[in-house]
Amino acid sequence: MFPEVFAWLAVVALCVAAVVFGRTARRPGPRRRRRSPSARLGLFVSLSGPWLVVVVAAGAGAFTGSWLPAAAFGAAGIVLASLVGLTLDPG
């Protein structure tokens, strides 16, 4: 019971850290006219991707009943979503 609770607390903390990093990594610079489609997708992935990963991982944990592996895959998915969002919209 306790390892699952601590794992999910770590997943939520990682998700909040990823979203905060996604917001602060984009410094407001000179205003561009329009964002490219990949930059818009990167912005979406970096801000809402980690939350979507947490929802999907929690659903997988509830469906399968194995909460600890779902938390591990959720943490890996959050890191992947953050890296994809940063790659698509670096600035």
C-alpha positions in Angstrom: 0.0 0.0 0.0 2.7 2.5 1.0 4.9 2.1 -2.1 2.0 2.7 -4.4 1.0 5.9 -2.5 4.5 7.2 -2.5 5.0 6.3 -6.2 1.8 8.2 -7.2 2.8 11.2 -5.0 6.1 11.2 -6.9 4.2 11.0 -10.2 2.1 14.0 -9.3 5.1 16.0 -8.1 6.9 15.2 -11.4 3.9 16.3 -13.3 3.7 19.6 -11.5 7.5 20.1 -12.0 7.2 19.3 -15.7 4.3 21.8 -16.2 6.2 24.5 -14.3 9.3 23.8 -16.3 7.2 24.0 -19.5 5.9 27.4 -18.5 9.3 28.9 -17.4 11.4 27.4 -20.3 9.6 29.7 -22.7 10.8 33.2 -22.0 8.8 36.0 -23.5 11.0 37.4 -26.2 10.2 39.6 -29.1 6.7 38.9 -30.3 6.5 36.8 -33.4 3.7 37.1 -35.8 2.5 33.5 -35.9 3.7 30.3 -34.4 4.5 27.4 -36.7 2.3 24.3 -36.4 5.0 22.3 -34.8 5.5 25.1 -32.2 1.8 25.1 -31.4 1.9 21.3 -31.0 4.9 21.6 -28.8 3.2 24.2 -26.6 0.2 22.0 -26.2 2.3 18.9 -25.4 4.5 20.7 -22.9 1.6 22.2 -21.0 -1.1 19.6 -21.1 0.8 16.5 -22.0 2.0 15.7 -18.5 -1.5 16.0 -17.1 -2.9 13.7 -19.9 -0.2 11.1 -19.1 -1.2 11.1 -15.4 -4.8 10.6 -16.4 -4.0 7.7 -18.8 -1.6 6.1 -16.2 -4.2 6.3 -13.5 -6.8 4.8 -15.8 -4.4 2.0 -16.7 -3.7 1.4 -13.0 -7.4 1.3 -12.2 -8.1 -1.0 -15.2 -5.3 -3.5 -14.5 -5.1 -3.2 -10.7 -1.3 -2.9 -10.8 -0.7 0.6 -9.5 3.0 0.5 -9.1 3.9 -0.3 -12.7 1.3 2.2 -13.9 3.0 4.9 -11.7 6.4 3.9 -13.2 5.1 4.2 -16.8 3.4 7.4 -15.9 6.6 8.9 -14.7 8.4 7.8 -17.8 5.6 9.2 -19.9 5.7 12.6 -18.2 9.4 12.9 -18.9 8.9 11.9 -22.5 6.0 14.4 -23.0 8.2 17.1 -21.5 11.1 16.3 -23.8 8.8 16.2 -26.9 7.2 19.5 -26.0 10.6 21.1 -25.5 11.9 19.7 -28.8 8.9 20.9 -30.8 8.8 24.4 -29.2 12.2 25.2 -27.8 11.8 28.9 -27.5 
